[in-house]
Amino acid sequence: MQALDPLRLPLAGRLLLEASAGTGKTWTLSLLVLRLVVERSLEIDHILVLTYTRAATAELKSRIRARLRQAQVNQDRKSVV
């Protein structure tokens, strides 16, 4: 089996990500959302991400926000230099 590379996944259409616990689904989804915002200039409220439990939703929301904040900090640092 080949490892999933979220940096090479297409950003058009639909994507179903199904995997066992602890395999990096949340990490991968948060990276895909970041790529949609940065590479496709989508607004965050135009991106639909689904999960099945409230706990998973809270974790995913937190990770997406953290990744977006970190990307903004990194961009701000590049602008200063």
N, C-alpha and C positions, 0 to 999 in steps of 0.2 A: 504494500500500500504506500502511496506517495503522500508526503506531508502537505497539508494545506498551507499555501503561502498567501496571506491576505493582501500583500503588496502587489500580487499579480492577478488577483481576481478582477474580472470586469466590473465596472461600476454602473452598468446599464442593466435594466431588466430586474428580475426577481432572483433572490438567492435563498435557498433553504440550507441552514446549517444545523446538522443533527450530529451529536456526539455524546459520549459518556461523560459523567461527572469528572471534573478535574482535567479536562483535555484542552482548555483554553478558549472555550466558546465566547465567554464574556470579553476576554482580551481581544479576540478576533473581531467580534461585533463592534467593539468600541473603536478599533482601528479602522474598520470599514466606514463607520459613521464619520470619523475624522477625515478620511479620504474623500467622502462625498462632499463635506463642507469645504475642504481646501481645494481639491482637484476639480470638482464639478460646480463649485460655488452655490451649492444648495443651502437654503436656510434650514436650520435644525428642525423647525416646525413643519417642514415638508418631507421629513424622513420618517418612515414607519418601521419600527422595530418591535417585534412581538416576542414575548416569552410567556411561560405558563403559570408562574406562581408570583405572589406579591413580593416574596423575599428575593426572587431572581430579578424581578422588575426593579426593585430598590437598588440592588447591587449593580445592575446594568446602568441604571440612570446615574448612579454615583460615579461609576467608571467612565462613562461617556463625558460627564461634566469635568471630571479630573483631566481626562485626555485633552479636551478642548481648551481648558485653562492652561495646561502645560504648553500646548501648541501656541497659544497666544503669548505666553511669557517668552518662549523661544523666539517668536517672530519679533517681539518688542526688543529683545536683546540684539537681534540681527540688525534692526533698524538703527540702533544706537551706535553700533560699530561702524 
